[in-house]
């Protein structure tokens, strides 16, 4: 059986019917399916799956940092900065664990990786549920649908700029997060290129 796909960009057809928040919800379902796969995966598939989960979560996080939380800070009549900070703190906690997972190898450190992955899975599930039940409805009712459609059109471009590995020290607010995130993305792609040329994973 094939592993769940590691990342997804929108097809032209999807670009015209899916807005930014709908894309995030669909991405949540893909993340959930990767988590379920991890919980059942045989040991010899975990290295590939680990890499796919890390890349998916890091790219998803980049999209949310760039668009979702800056929009959250603009919400009227609530303590929007506090809410955005709480969500971003949860991203930071997960990214710290992903960084540890990323720096260890499944064949020698499986127990440590498994412990951290189980806590990433449980924290991310609660975080996604909170976003879908609380934050997304708030954003939908407060910000015009045109904005989400417009941001949805930029997703493919943002995904091309996004990092592929955890960088937990990246600042959390645009424009600094954008610059640092894009720089990290460029470094990640260079590292992969060098590794491929040296034939190491
Ligand atoms: Fe999030």
Boltz pocket constraint, residues with backbone or C-beta under 6 A from the ligand:
constraints:
  - pocket:
      binder: B
      contacts: [[A, 64], [A, 87], [A, 91], [A, 127], [A, 131]]
      max_distance: 6.0
